[in-house]
């Protein structure tokens, strides 16, 4: 019975390829596990958000989010762009690139710890001991927070989507369970922060060692990938700042409570986007193996189809959002209207495949332009609009820069040569 169902499903998927112009068998196999992982991940994330909303005062949660918002910025020296270079190298069979890339990330990450200590001293100097102690604690973790998780990119490059999903689920569920357990017994921000950092670091380390033992890399290396990873990291600095500067400015201008309200307005949309991100994980290995000329013909129709699919998703969310918040986040009903408008950012997702194509083919010039112009404009708008309009200023900035970013990506994509 099961075999018969599989044959029918396979036959249907092969038939659908005539219309989708996509390898549906590949998407079904890899997408099933990745989407399953995203669903479980989203459930765990929402569970943690519910715990924060109901067990922690808004002011404490807002302060926690402010501190955590600095993690990507302080982790810039860990060379986040090296992650994409690892996927590209491993998908092309150069698995031996993994170890040099990991060592490079850790070595450069030490500068992030220095930056964290400077930030701690700044807050101690300004007599804010809560933030001073928090950043002092964080300094020891910064070189490793966005470094030891490279096992995800390694498995992605090897297309081990089932294993990747299982391990990511284990990581997420374990960390969330530990934090929720602690929240029942303590509202102390230092204990919560230390739990968050320690749980992630410990489990990431264990999973990295298990995966490298189970799937040891071959000896083939691509030395150019290290340099390419550094280029991607450099061009991604402004983008990293742009994704977190809103929370930092909101905290300073409006305080922790308003930051908490803003954070909960983004949370459901972030979770809705997670299943979509599975498509990017699946397509990266494929894009790196196909000619740009072919992608210019095949990618736009698929983007349009995905955009049309997202229209009812956004409309449905707009109507169910009030009930969703009243049931799960009753303390944050003020976030509803912000979240409904922020849902429009889901429409920008199809455009991300154009930038991903440039990533996959190492088009440094176009990527530098794309990842400096748009983030710079976004940061400037945040500084102008957020102090005047508060949360609305942050949302308007995101919508404006998302729209401009889409058309700018389209222009660069069209002009990119093979």
C-alpha positions in Angstrom: 0.0 0.0 0.0 2.8 2.4 1.0 4.9 1.5 -2.1 1.9 2.0 -4.3 1.3 5.5 -2.8 5.0 6.4 -3.3 4.8 5.3 -7.0 1.7 7.5 -7.5 3.3 10.4 -5.7 6.4 10.1 -7.8 4.4 9.9 -11.0 2.5 13.0 -10.0 5.6 14.9 -9.2 7.3 14.0 -12.5 4.1 15.1 -14.3 4.0 18.4 -12.5 7.6 19.2 -13.6 6.3 20.0 -17.0 4.4 23.0 -15.5 6.6 24.0 -12.6 9.8 23.6 -14.7 11.4 22.5 -11.4 13.0 19.3 -10.1 9.9 18.4 -8.0 11.4 15.0 -6.9 14.4 16.8 -5.4 12.2 19.4 -3.8 9.9 16.8 -2.4 12.7 14.7 -0.9 14.7 17.5 0.5 11.8 19.9 1.1 9.9 17.4 3.2 12.7 17.1 5.8 13.6 20.8 5.7 10.0 21.9 6.0 9.3 19.4 8.8 12.3 20.9 10.6 11.0 24.4 10.1 7.6 23.5 11.4 9.0 21.9 14.5 11.4 24.8 14.9 8.6 27.3 14.6 6.5 25.4 17.2 9.4 25.4 19.6 10.1 29.1 18.9 6.5 30.1 19.5 6.5 28.0 22.7 9.5 30.0 23.9 7.8 33.2 22.9 4.6 32.3 24.8 6.8 31.5 27.9 8.6 34.9 27.6 5.3 36.7 27.1 3.5 35.1 30.1 6.4 34.5 32.6 8.6 37.5 32.1 7.8 41.2 32.6 7.8 43.3 29.3 10.6 45.5 30.6 12.9 42.5 31.5 12.1 40.8 28.1 12.8 44.0 26.2 16.2 44.4 28.0 17.0 40.7 27.1 16.1 41.3 23.5 18.3 44.4 23.4 21.3 42.5 24.6 20.7 39.5 22.3 20.3 42.0 19.3 24.0 42.8 19.6 25.0 39.2 19.1 25.0 39.3 15.2 26.8 42.6 15.2 29.4 41.6 17.7 29.8 38.3 15.8 30.7 40.1 12.6 34.4 39.2 13.0 33.4 35.5 12.9 32.9 35.9 9.2 29.3 34.9 8.7 29.8 35.0 4.9 32.1 32.0 5.3 29.0 29.9 5.9 27.8 30.5 2.4 31.3 29.7 1.0 31.2 26.4 2.9 27.9 25.4 1.3 29.2 26.3 -2.1 32.6 24.4 -1.6 31.0 21.3 -0.1 28.3 21.1 -2.8 31.1 21.1 -5.4 32.9 18.3 -3.6 35.6 20.3 -1.9 34.7 19.1 1.6 38.3 19.6 2.9 37.6 23.4 2.8 35.5 22.9 6.0 38.4 22.8 8.5 40.3 25.8 7.3 37.0 27.8 7.1 36.2 26.8 10.7 39.6 27.7 12.0 39.5 31.1 10.2 36.1 31.9 11.8 37.3 31.1 15.3 40.5 33.0 14.9 38.8 36.2 13.6 36.0 35.8 16.1 38.4 36.7 19.0 38.1 40.4 17.8 34.3 40.1 18.5 35.1 39.3 22.1 37.3 42.4 22.3 34.5 44.5 20.9 32.1 43.0 23.5 34.4 43.9 26.3 34.6 47.5 25.0 30.8 47.7 25.0 30.7 46.3 28.6 33.2 49.0 29.7 31.0 51.7 28.0 28.0 50.7 30.0 29.9 50.4 33.3 31.3 53.9 32.6 27.7 55.1 32.2 26.7 53.4 35.4 24.4 50.8 33.8 25.6 47.8 35.6 22.9 45.5 34.2 24.1 46.0 30.6 27.7 46.1 31.7 27.6 42.7 33.4 25.5 41.2 30.6 28.0 42.2 27.9 30.9 41.1 30.1 29.3 37.6 30.3 28.7 37.5 26.6 32.4 38.3 25.7 33.5 34.7 26.3 30.8 33.3 24.0 31.0 35.7 21.0 33.9 33.9 19.1 31.8 30.7 19.1 28.1 31.7 18.9 28.0 32.0 15.1 31.0 29.7 14.5 30.3 26.2 15.8 27.0 26.0 13.9 28.8 25.6 10.6 27.8 21.9 10.7 24.5 23.1 9.3 26.1 24.5 6.2 28.3 21.4 5.9 25.3 19.1 5.9 23.4 21.4 3.6 26.3 21.3 1.0 26.2 17.5 1.3 22.4 17.5 0.8 22.0 15.5 4.0 18.6 17.3 4.6 17.1 14.6 6.8 20.1 14.5 9.1 20.3 18.3 9.1 16.6 18.5 10.1 16.9 16.0 12.9 19.9 17.7 14.4 18.5 21.2 14.1 15.3 20.0 15.8 17.3 18.5 18.6 19.2 21.7 19.1 16.2 23.9 19.1 14.0 21.7 21.3 16.8 21.2 23.8 17.7 24.9 24.1 14.0 26.0 24.3 13.2 23.4 26.9 16.2 24.4 29.1 15.3 28.1 28.9 11.6 27.6 29.6 12.6 25.4 32.6 14.8 28.2 34.0 12.0 30.8 33.4 9.7 29.0 35.8 12.3 29.4 38.6 14.0 32.7 37.8 13.2 36.1 36.3 16.8 37.2 36.7 18.1 38.5 33.4 21.7 37.4 34.1 20.6 33.8 34.7 18.4 33.8 31.6 21.1 35.2 29.4 23.7 32.8 30.8 21.3 29.9 30.2 20.7 31.0 26.6 24.4 31.3 25.8 25.6 28.2 27.6 22.9 25.9 26.3 23.5 26.9 22.7 27.3 26.6 22.9 27.3 23.2 24.6 24.8 21.5 22.3 26.3 23.1 19.2 29.7 21.7 20.2 28.4 18.2 20.8 26.6 18.2 17.4 29.6 19.5 15.5 31.8 16.7 16.9 29.2 14.0 16.2 28.7 15.1 12.6 32.4 15.4 11.8 32.9 11.8 13.2 29.9 10.5 11.3 30.6 12.3 8.0 34.3 13.1 7.9 35.2 15.6 5.1 37.3 14.4 2.2 40.7 16.0 1.5 39.7 18.1 -1.5 40.1 21.8 -0.8 39.2 25.0 -2.6 41.6 27.7 -1.3 39.6 30.3 -3.1 36.6 29.6 -0.9 38.3 31.1 2.2 38.9 34.4 0.3 35.4 34.3 -1.1 34.0 33.8 2.4 35.9 36.8 3.7 34.5 38.9 0.8 31.0 37.8 1.6 31.5 38.6 5.2 32.9 42.1 4.4 30.0 42.9 2.1 27.5 41.6 4.6 28.6 43.9 7.5 26.2 46.7 6.7 23.3 44.2 6.2 24.0 42.6 9.6 23.9 46.1 11.2 20.7 47.0 9.3 18.9 43.9 10.6 19.5 44.8 14.3 19.9 48.6 14.5 16.1 49.0 14.7 15.9 47.1 18.0 19.0 49.0 19.4 17.5 52.4 18.5 14.0 51.5 19.8 15.6 50.5 23.2 17.5 53.8 23.4 14.6 56.0 22.2 11.5 54.3 23.6 12.7 51.9 26.2 12.5 48.1 26.8 8.8 47.8 27.0 8.3 49.3 23.5 11.0 47.1 22.2 9.2 44.1 23.6 6.0 45.1 21.8 8.0 45.6 18.5 9.7 42.2 19.0 6.4 40.4 19.4 5.0 42.1 16.3 7.8 40.6 14.3 7.7 37.1 15.8 4.8 35.5 13.9 6.1 36.8 10.6 9.6 35.5 11.3 8.1 32.0 11.9 6.0 32.2 8.8 9.1 32.9 6.8 11.0 29.8 8.1 9.3 27.3 5.8 10.1 29.6 2.9 13.8 29.6 3.9 13.8 25.9 3.2 13.6 26.7 -0.5 16.8 28.7 -0.2 18.6 25.9 1.5 17.5 23.5 -1.2 18.3 25.7 -4.1 21.7 26.9 -3.1 23.5 23.7 -4.2 21.4 23.6 -7.4 22.1 27.2 -8.3 25.8 26.8 -7.9 25.8 24.0 -10.5 23.7 25.8 -13.2 24.7 28.4 -15.7 23.5 32.0 -15.0 22.1 32.2 -18.6 19.8 29.3 -17.9 18.8 30.7 -14.5 17.8 34.1 -16.1 15.2 32.2 -18.2 14.0 29.7 -15.5 14.1 31.7 -12.3 11.7 34.7 -13.0 8.6 32.5 -13.8 9.2 30.5 -10.6 9.4 33.7 -8.6 6.1 34.9 -10.0 4.4 31.6 -9.1 5.8 31.8 -5.6 4.6 35.4 -5.3 1.1 34.4 -6.3 1.1 31.6 -3.8 2.0 34.0 -1.0 -0.9 36.4 -1.6 -3.5 34.2 0.1 -1.0 33.4 2.9 -0.7 37.2 3.8 -4.4 37.8 3.5 -5.2 34.9 5.8 -2.7 36.1 8.4 -4.2 39.5 8.4 -7.6 38.1 9.5 -6.3 35.5 12.0 -3.7 37.7 13.7 -6.1 39.3 16.3 -7.3 35.9 17.5 -3.7 34.6 17.4 -2.4 37.3 19.7 -5.4 37.2 22.1 -4.8 33.5 22.6 -1.0 33.3 22.8 0.2 36.8 23.6 -2.6 38.5 25.5 -0.1 40.9 27.1 0.9 42.1 23.6 -2.3 42.9 21.8 -0.8 46.3 21.0 1.5 44.4 18.6 -1.4 43.2 16.3 -1.6 46.1 13.9 2.1 46.4 13.6 2.3 42.6 12.8 -0.4 42.8 10.2 1.4 45.5 8.3 4.8 43.8 8.7 3.3 40.7 7.0 3.7 42.5 3.7 7.4 41.9 3.9 6.7 38.2 3.1 6.2 39.4 -0.6 9.8 40.3 -0.8 11.0 36.7 -0.3 10.8 35.6 -4.0 13.3 38.3 -4.9 15.9 36.8 -2.5 16.7 34.1 -5.1 18.2 36.7 -7.4 20.8 37.6 -4.8 21.3 33.9 -4.0 22.1 33.3 -7.7 24.9 35.9 -7.5 26.1 34.2 -4.2 26.2 30.8 -5.8 28.3 32.1 -8.8 30.6 34.3 -6.7 29.6 37.6 -8.4 31.6 39.7 -6.0 31.1 43.1 -7.7 27.3 42.8 -7.9 27.1 41.5 -4.3 29.2 44.3 -3.0 26.9 46.8 -4.6 23.7 45.1 -3.4 24.9 44.5 0.1 26.2 48.0 0.7 23.8 50.3 -1.0 20.5 48.9 0.3 21.7 48.4 4.0 23.2 51.8 4.1 19.9 53.4 2.9 18.1 51.3 5.5 20.3 52.3 8.4 19.9 56.0 7.4 16.1 55.7 7.2 16.1 54.0 10.7 18.0 56.9 12.2 15.6 59.4 10.5 12.2 57.8 10.9 12.4 55.7 14.1 13.0 58.7 16.5 10.0 60.5 14.9 7.5 57.7 14.4 8.7 55.0 16.8 7.7 51.5 15.9 5.9 52.7 12.8 9.1 54.3 11.6 10.9 50.9 11.8 8.1 49.1 9.9 7.9 51.8 7.2 11.7 51.7 6.8 11.6 47.9 6.3 8.8 48.2 3.7 10.5 51.0 1.7 13.9 49.3 1.6 12.5 45.9 0.9 10.7 47.3 -2.2 13.8 49.2 -3.4 16.0 46.2 -2.7 13.8 43.9 -4.8 14.0 46.1 -7.9 17.7 46.8 -7.3 18.3 43.0 -7.2 16.3 42.5 -10.4 18.5 45.1 -12.1 21.7 43.5 -11.0 20.4 40.0 -11.9 19.6 41.1 -15.4 22.9 42.7 -15.9 24.9 39.8 -14.5 26.9 37.9 -17.1 27.8 34.2 -17.1 
